[in-house]
Amino acid sequence: MSLFIYFLRHGQTSLSRDDTFCGSGLDPELTAEGSKMAKAFADCYEQTQWQSIYTSALKRTITTAQPLCERLGITSEPRAELNEIAYGRWEGQTKSKVDQDFHDDYIRWLADPAWHAPTGGELAVAIARRGMKLVEEIRGTVSDGNVLVVSHKATIRILLCALMGIDVGRFRYRFVCHVGSVSCVEFTNEGPLLHALADRSHFSEDLKSLPGT
């Protein structure tokens, strides 16, 4: 056997629905549809043998993991290493508003978020550093089986870049990561192997068609 890490993005929030910047500085609840997404994941994956479940320290990931945890009698472990990127002064703003108020910073961030942070926010390389520290911790404690990591759009994409040997500055342009989607990486003797990317086959067509990111 091998270690498989499943990276699950949290369910819909009002800010993901409206495509608004929502990082570690904001902590919205799941919408009713977001709760349905969490239940749909639990419905599909409750038969999987989970070794452990990690979430970020933000309630939208903790709540997403809750239906599965309750069914399995497992307690998830919140870890700040999995928190979303800090968007600084962009938190709660639309892309058009950020472009208007922080144009130069926004253009630099779009070009290379690895080394250009949102205004007052966090670099992608810093997220990769903290997130990969936890991945290595998991690999040191679980050699075989399945581990669930419930995190956020930017954080998951940055970690996938780091694992797949892709420049983390390209995270916005290399991987999709819709709300409630799951990506799976197997850790083999030859290195990380991507099995699934942003899979939403556990959703109904209604959930798949919801607006937002």
N, C-alpha and C positions, 0 to 999 in steps of 0.2 A: 504493500500500500504506500501511498504518498500523503503528504499534507495538502489539503485543498482549502484555500481561503476564499470565502464568498464575500464579495463587497456589495452590500445592499445600500442603496440610497434611500433616505427617509421618504415617507409619503408626502403627499401634497400639503403645502401650507398656503395661506393667502398670498404670501410674497412670492413663492415659486409660481403660483398660478398667474400672477401679474407680471412675472419676469422682472422683479425688482431685486437689487442687490441685498442679499441677506447672508451675512457671515456670522462670525462668532460673537459679534456685538449685539445681535438680536436673537431672540429665542421664541418664535411664534409657536402656537399650538398647531397640530394637524387640523386640516379642515375635515368635514364629514367624509369627503371623498378620500382624503389622506388616511383616515382610519379604516376605510374599506380596503385600501391598498395594503395596509398592514395585515389585515385579516386574510386577504387573498394570498399573501406570501405565506402566512402560517398554514393556511389550508393546503397549500402545495408542498410545503417543506417540512411539515411536522413529522413525517416518516423518516426524514434524514437523521442519521446518527450524528449529533453535534457534540463535539468535545468541549466547546466553550463558545460564549457569545459576548462580544465586545460592542460597546456603543461609544459615541462621543459623549461629552459631558452635557450636551444640550438636549432639552427635553423632546425635541422633534425626532431624534433618533431613539431615545429611550422608549418613547411611546410607540414607535414603529416596531421595536423588538418585543414589546409587551405581550401581544397575543400569542406569539410563539413561545415565549418564556413561560407564560401561564399554563399553556397546554403541556409543556414538557417538564414543568417544575424546576426550571433552570433560572438562576438569577444572573442577569447580564452584568457585565463589569464596565461602568462608565470610565472612559479614559480621555483626558484632555488632548492627548496626542492626535486623536481623531477629529477634533473640532474643525469646523469650517475655517477657511481663510478669513482673517480679519480684514474687513473692507474699510476700516477707518471712517473717514468722513463721507464715504459713499453709502454707508449703511442706510437702508430704507429708501434709497433714491433710484429712479429709473435711469436707464442708460442714457437717454436723451438729456436728462437733467445733469448727470455727471459730466457728459460731454460739454454741456454749456458752462458749468461752474468750474470744472477742473480739466479743461480741454487738454492742456499740455501733458499733465500727468496721465490722463486717460489714453492718449495716443501712445505714450511711451509704454504704458501697461499692456495695451493691445499688441504692441510690437514684440515685447519681451517681458512677460510677467515674472520670469525667473529672477530678474535683477532690477525690475522696476515695480515697486509696490503701489497699490492704491494709496491715495493721499492719506497719510497717517496709518496705513495698514501694513500688511504682511507680505513678504516675498514668497514666491512659490518654492524657492530652494529651502526656505525655513520650514515650510510645510512638509516637503519631502524628507527633510532631516528628522523632524519629530515623528512623522508617520512611519518611516522606515525603521526607526528605533523600536517601535512597538511590533512591527512585522518580524524583526529579528528576535525580539523577545518571545513571540508566539512560536517561531521556528525552533527556539531553544527549549521550549516546554512541550510542544506537540510535534511528534515526528510523523505520525500517521493519523488520518481521520479528517474531519471537517470542522472548520472554525468559521463562525459568522462574524463579520465586521460591519456594523451599521454606521454609516458616516454620511458625507455630504458631497455635492456635485464636484466642486473644485478639488477637494481633498482626495476623493476616489480617483479622479482623472490624473492628478499629480502622482499618486502612488502607482497607478498603472504605468505611467510613463517611466517612473523610476525602475519599476520591476522589468519592463520590457526593453530597457536600454534606449529610451527615447528622451531627447532633451526636454526637461520639465517646462521650459519656456514655451513649448508647443502644446501644452496640455489642453488648451481651448480649441485646438485645431486637429487633434489626432483621435480623440475618443468622445463619443456621445455618452450621456449619463442622465437619462430621464428619471423623474421622480418614481420611486418604487422599483426601479430596475436593479438587476443583480448581475454582477460580473464575477467570473470564477477563474482563479489561478491555481494551477497545480505546481508544487515545488518538486522538481525532478532532479536527478543527478546531473542533468545537462543544464539546469537553470529553470527559471519560471516559465511555465507554459500556459498561455491563455486558452481557456476552454469555452468561455462565454463572455460576451460583451453586451452590457445594457439589455439583458434579456427581460422581456415582460410577458412571457408566455403564460405566466400565472394570473394575468389580468383578463377580465372580460373586455369585450370590444368597447364598452362604455367607458371603462377606466382608461383604456389606451387612447381614447379620442379626446380626453379632457385637455383644455388649453393650458398653456404654461410650459415650463421647462423641467 
